[in-house]
Amino acid sequence: MTQSKNRLPRGLFLGAACLAMALLTAPLPAQAQHSLTNEDMSGAHRPLNPKSPPLPPRVKPIEAGSGAVPYQNLNRLFLLHRPPQADDPLEVLPIPTVIVLHSTGGSAERIADLTRFNAYADQFGFMVAYPSAIQRAWNDGRPESPGDARIDDVGFIRLLAGHLVDAFNADPARIYLAGLGEGGMLAQRLACEETRLFAAVATVNGPPAEAVANRCQPTAPLPMVMMQGTSDPFAPFDGGESTHMGKPAGNVLGAFETADAWRRTNGCIGDVEIKRLLNYSIEDGSRVIKHRWNGCRNHADVVLYEIEKGGPTWPGVGNQLDKLRQFTLGRPNMDIDATEEIWQFFSRYDRVGSPLFDPLSAVNR
C-alpha cells in the first residue's frame, strides 16, 4: 500500500495566506455565457416561476416528490424525499439535507434506488435531493468530459440548495453533498468553488478533475470523506487519464493526492490513522483500508476508504447490481455500507465544521 508520489498541481488548495484572503471575498461562479434552449436538452422543461418565496414561520413546506428550478433558460429537475418527521405539524426546525449526484448515464431515480438514502433519511430524519444532469452527464470540469461545457452545473446545485432552504425548510447550516463517479467529480468541483455552501462532502469513485484542482481555492476547511476502488478502470486510483466509453475523458487526481490536498486545506496536524477493516464478505474479492486524518481546523477531518481491488461501484449495494453490471463493473465491496458510513460522517458536522455529537460516543468511528 503505497501513496501516490505524483506531484500535486501548482494551483491545488492554496496555503494559509491565500486561504485568509479567500475568506474575505468568496465570489460566486460567473453565469454561463451561452444561451441554451429546451429543444436540444433532455432532462429539462420550460421555466416555471423564477424563484420560490421563503416560507413564513410555522408554515408546512409543500409536498415532496419531483420538482424543478429554472436556470440558464432551462427548468432543472430533481427528486426530493422528505422523512416522516417533516410532516409533523409541530415540527418546525430546519431539516438536515443531503444532495446526491448520480454518475454519467445514471439518473435521479437510479441513484436513489442504488444508495437507499431514502431509508436512512426516514430513520434519522434528514431530507434527500437527487438532481438530474442534462443528457445524463455533468459538467464536472474535465475538458473532455461527456458533460456539456455550456451547462453551469455548479450554479444549478447552488440554486437548488437555496430552493431547498426556501421551499422545503432545509437547514442552511446542514446541507451535505455526495456523488458517485462523475457526480463525485462534480462534488469535488463544488467543494472547491462553493466551499461554504456545504457542511461536509462525500465522493465515491469521483476524484477531482486535474483542471479543477489546478484552480481550486477553498474558502474554509471542509470535512471530506472519499471512497475509491484501486481497480476502477474509469478513474485511476493513482490518478491520470480518466475514460468514458473507452475514450480519453481528461486527467484526474489520485486518491491520496486528493486526500493530501484536503488535509492541507483543513490544516490537519495529526498523524494519519490507518485501519484495515474486517473482511465480512470474502466473495466480493475486495478489502477496505480506512485512512483518517484528524487534528484539523474546525474538526474538519479527511477520510479515505481505499477499496483494494474495488471497482466503480457503490459499496454495500449487494444484489442491487445485476449480473451484467457486476461483470462489467466488478462486484461491489460488502464490508462497508457506503450510505451508512457517509451519513455517520455527515451527521457530525454543521456548516462551520463544529462537531454535533458527543466525542465519547464516537470513539473509533
Secondary structure by P-SEA (a helix, b strand, c coil): cccccccccccccccaaaaaaaaacccccccccbbbbccccccccccccccccccccccccccccccccccccccccbbbbbcccccccccccbbbbbbbbbcccccaaaaaaaaaaaaaaaaccbbbbbbbcccccccccccccccccccaaaaaaaaaaaaaaacccccccbbbbbbcaaaaaaaaaaaaaccccccbbbbcccccccccccccccccbbbbbbbbbccccccccccccccccccccbbbbcaaaaaaaaaaaacccccbbbbbcccccccccbbbbbbbbccccccbbbbbbcccccccccccccccccaaaaaacccccccccaaaaaaaaaaaccccccccccccccccc
